[in-house]
Amino acid sequence: VHFPAITLHQIAALFGGMDHSTVISGLVRANNLIYTADSRFMAKYQTALNAVNQWLSKAETNMLSAASA
């Protein structure tokens, strides 16, 4: 779990107001593609994961900078 503080409803809102069950379905499909090591999906997944990790790292750096100021 990468974002334990975010709810399915919040994720759905980020993707244009989908229903939370659509988010669950997408998570199941993504897990299946990861499990089977689908090469096209894995390349896209890795790109997205890198972008999210970079964003989180930048946000954490900004928070630490603000806290020390």
MDTraj code that builds the backbone (N, CA, C; nanometers):
import mdtraj as md
import numpy as np

residues = "VAL HIS PHE PRO ALA ILE THR LEU HIS GLN ILE ALA ALA LEU PHE GLY GLY MET ASP HIS SER THR VAL ILE SER GLY LEU VAL ARG ALA ASN ASN LEU ILE TYR THR ALA ASP SER ARG PHE MET ALA LYS TYR GLN THR ALA LEU ASN ALA VAL ASN GLN TRP LEU SER LYS ALA GLU THR ASN MET LEU SER ALA ALA SER ALA".split()
xyz = np.array([
    [0.0855, -0.1174, 0.0000],
    [0.0000, 0.0000, 0.0000],
    [0.0897, 0.1233, 0.0000],
    [0.0763, 0.2042, -0.1030],
    [0.1615, 0.3210, -0.1159],
    [0.1004, 0.4454, -0.0522],
    [-0.0315, 0.4531, -0.0493],
    [-0.0986, 0.5725, 0.0018],
    [-0.2060, 0.5318, 0.1023],
    [-0.1659, 0.4876, 0.2201],
    [-0.2651, 0.4384, 0.3148],
    [-0.3612, 0.5449, 0.3657],
    [-0.3268, 0.6720, 0.3508],
    [-0.4122, 0.7786, 0.4048],
    [-0.5178, 0.8262, 0.3053],
    [-0.5233, 0.7671, 0.1868],
    [-0.6202, 0.8107, 0.0872],
    [-0.7274, 0.7031, 0.0707],
    [-0.8523, 0.7472, 0.0631],
    [-0.9635, 0.6525, 0.0525],
    [-0.9931, 0.6199, -0.0936],
    [-1.0689, 0.5134, -0.1133],
    [-1.1106, 0.4765, -0.2494],
    [-1.1944, 0.5878, -0.3123],
    [-1.2756, 0.6536, -0.2327],
    [-1.3574, 0.7642, -0.2839],
    [-1.2682, 0.8803, -0.3298],
    [-1.1608, 0.9075, -0.2566],
    [-1.0688, 1.0140, -0.2955],
    [-0.9939, 0.9772, -0.4238],
    [-0.9534, 0.8513, -0.4356],
    [-0.8874, 0.8067, -0.5578],
    [-0.9834, 0.8195, -0.6756],
    [-1.1068, 0.7782, -0.6558],
    [-1.2072, 0.7887, -0.7611],
    [-1.2251, 0.9335, -0.8047],
    [-1.2265, 1.0257, -0.7107],
    [-1.2407, 1.1674, -0.7433],
    [-1.1227, 1.2166, -0.8255],
    [-1.0020, 1.1683, -0.7935],
    [-0.8835, 1.2079, -0.8693],
    [-0.8898, 1.1602, -1.0140],
    [-0.9623, 1.0537, -1.0386],
    [-0.9756, 0.9996, -1.1736],
    [-1.1095, 1.0355, -1.2358],
    [-1.1584, 1.1528, -1.2067],
    [-1.2770, 1.2035, -1.2737],
    [-1.4093, 1.1616, -1.2134],
    [-1.4099, 1.1281, -1.0860],
    [-1.5365, 1.0991, -1.0191],
    [-1.5884, 0.9584, -1.0422],
    [-1.5003, 0.8647, -1.0707],
    [-1.5436, 0.7254, -1.0864],
    [-1.6008, 0.6744, -0.9549],
    [-1.6672, 0.5623, -0.9624],
    [-1.7187, 0.4956, -0.8453],
    [-1.6044, 0.4210, -0.7755],
    [-1.6134, 0.4064, -0.6435],
    [-1.5060, 0.3383, -0.5701],
    [-1.4881, 0.1937, -0.6164],
    [-1.5971, 0.1298, -0.6626],
    [-1.5847, -0.0082, -0.7105],
    [-1.5049, -0.0146, -0.8404],
    [-1.5073, 0.0916, -0.9197],
    [-1.4255, 0.0986, -1.0402],
    [-1.2784, 0.1052, -1.0029],
    [-1.2477, 0.1772, -0.8953],
    [-1.1099, 0.1846, -0.8465],
    [-1.0642, 0.0459, -0.8016],
    [-1.1483, -0.0248, -0.7289],
    [-1.1139, -0.1601, -0.6836],
    [-1.0887, -0.2508, -0.8041],
    [-1.1737, -0.2431, -0.9035],
    [-1.1571, -0.3238, -1.0243],
    [-1.0244, -0.2916, -1.0932],
    [-0.9912, -0.1648, -1.1011],
    [-0.8642, -0.1238, -1.1612],
    [-0.7442, -0.1752, -1.0834],
    [-0.7538, -0.1732, -0.9516],
    [-0.6460, -0.2258, -0.8681],
    [-0.6278, -0.3759, -0.8886],
    [-0.7373, -0.4476, -0.9010],
    [-0.7307, -0.5920, -0.9243],
    [-0.6659, -0.6190, -1.0602],
    [-0.7100, -0.5451, -1.1633],
    [-0.6502, -0.5634, -1.2971],
    [-0.5020, -0.5318, -1.2953],
    [-0.4638, -0.4229, -1.2287],
    [-0.3231, -0.3848, -1.2217],
    [-0.2418, -0.4921, -1.1494],
    [-0.2930, -0.5429, -1.0388],
    [-0.2223, -0.6486, -0.9661],
    [-0.2045, -0.7730, -1.0528],
    [-0.3066, -0.8077, -1.1312],
    [-0.2959, -0.9233, -1.2199],
    [-0.1883, -0.9006, -1.3257],
    [-0.1813, -0.7798, -1.3808],
    [-0.0797, -0.7499, -1.4820],
    [0.0599, -0.7499, -1.4217],
    [0.0723, -0.7025, -1.2985],
    [0.2015, -0.7069, -1.2299],
    [0.2407, -0.8527, -1.2045],
    [0.1456, -0.9320, -1.1586],
    [0.1728, -1.0727, -1.1288],
    [0.2203, -1.1481, -1.2529],
    [0.1598, -1.1192, -1.3686],
    [0.1981, -1.1883, -1.4915],
    [0.3170, -1.1223, -1.5604],
    [0.3652, -1.0119, -1.5029],
    [0.4809, -0.9384, -1.5568],
    [0.4587, -0.8957, -1.7023],
    [0.3379, -0.8477, -1.7318],
    [0.3072, -0.7957, -1.8649],
    [0.4037, -0.6813, -1.8960],
    [0.4846, -0.6980, -1.9991],
    [0.5940, -0.6034, -2.0250],
    [0.5446, -0.4625, -2.0574],
    [0.4388, -0.4504, -2.1355],
    [0.3871, -0.3160, -2.1680],
    [0.3346, -0.2472, -2.0432],
    [0.2587, -0.3207, -1.9626],
    [0.2053, -0.2618, -1.8401],
    [0.3180, -0.2273, -1.7439],
    [0.4159, -0.3162, -1.7296],
    [0.5248, -0.2936, -1.6348],
    [0.6043, -0.1681, -1.6692],
    [0.6235, -0.1405, -1.7975],
    [0.6949, -0.0189, -1.8372],
    [0.6154, 0.1050, -1.7968],
    [0.4854, 0.1028, -1.8207],
    [0.4001, 0.2159, -1.7824],
    [0.3922, 0.2286, -1.6299],
    [0.3807, 0.1152, -1.5629],
    [0.3732, 0.1143, -1.4169],
    [0.5002, 0.1733, -1.3559],
    [0.6151, 0.1324, -1.4076],
    [0.7418, 0.1818, -1.3542],
    [0.7558, 0.3319, -1.3758],
    [0.7130, 0.3814, -1.4924],
    [0.7163, 0.5248, -1.5201],
    [0.6279, 0.6006, -1.4213],
    [0.5074, 0.5495, -1.3994],
    [0.4155, 0.6142, -1.3054],
    [0.4686, 0.6077, -1.1633],
    [0.5221, 0.4933, -1.1249],
    [0.5763, 0.4771, -0.9901],
    [0.6937, 0.5712, -0.9663],
    [0.7810, 0.5840, -1.0647],
    [0.8940, 0.6767, -1.0517],
    [0.8459, 0.8203, -1.0361],
    [0.7448, 0.8584, -1.1132],
    [0.6913, 0.9947, -1.1052],
    [0.6297, 1.0210, -0.9682],
    [0.5548, 0.9248, -0.9171],
    [0.4919, 0.9409, -0.7857],
    [0.5983, 0.9483, -0.6767],
    [0.6979, 0.8603, -0.6833],
    [0.8042, 0.8625, -0.5827],
    [0.8821, 0.9933, -0.5864],
    [0.9058, 1.0462, -0.7061],
    [0.9747, 1.1745, -0.7189],
    [0.8895, 1.2862, -0.6582],
    [0.7604, 1.2840, -0.6854],
    [0.6685, 1.3839, -0.6316],
    [0.6652, 1.3751, -0.4790],
    [0.6582, 1.2526, -0.4251],
    [0.6554, 1.2352, -0.2798],
    [0.7855, 1.2822, -0.2164],
    [0.8969, 1.2526, -0.2809],
    [1.0268, 1.2951, -0.2293],
    [1.0362, 1.4476, -0.2265],
    [0.9887, 1.5115, -0.3319],
    [0.9912, 1.6572, -0.3396],
    [0.8993, 1.7172, -0.2328],
    [0.7824, 1.6573, -0.2136],
    [0.6892, 1.7070, -0.1125],
    [0.7478, 1.6906, 0.0263],
    [0.8150, 1.5789, 0.0518],
    [0.8770, 1.5568, 0.1819],
    [0.9894, 1.6571, 0.2065],
    [1.0704, 1.6837, 0.1039],
    [1.1792, 1.7817, 0.1150],
    [1.1216, 1.9198, 0.1462],
    [1.0137, 1.9553, 0.0771],
    [0.9504, 2.0851, 0.1015],
    [0.8959, 2.0952, 0.2437],
    [0.8394, 1.9868, 0.2942],
    [0.7866, 1.9885, 0.4293],
    [0.8988, 2.0006, 0.5329],
    [1.0083, 1.9307, 0.5082],
    [1.1209, 1.9402, 0.6017],
    [1.1836, 2.0791, 0.5984],
    [1.1915, 2.1379, 0.4802],
    [1.2463, 2.2737, 0.4682],
    [1.1584, 2.3743, 0.5411],
    [1.0272, 2.3586, 0.5275],
    [0.9337, 2.4496, 0.5940],
    [0.9403, 2.4328, 0.7456],
    [0.9597, 2.3095, 0.7911],
    [0.9646, 2.2836, 0.9349],
    [1.0917, 2.3404, 0.9991],
    [1.1987, 2.3444, 0.9229],
    [1.3239, 2.3939, 0.9791],
    [1.3393, 2.5450, 0.9666],
    [1.2490, 2.6078, 0.8938],
    [1.2584, 2.7540, 0.8757],
    [1.2012, 2.8292, 0.9924],
])
top = md.Topology()
chain = top.add_chain()
for i, resn in enumerate(residues, 1):
    res = top.add_residue(resn, chain, resSeq=i)
    for name in ("N", "CA", "C"):
        top.add_atom(name, md.element.get_by_symbol(name[0]), res)
traj = md.Trajectory(xyz[None], top)
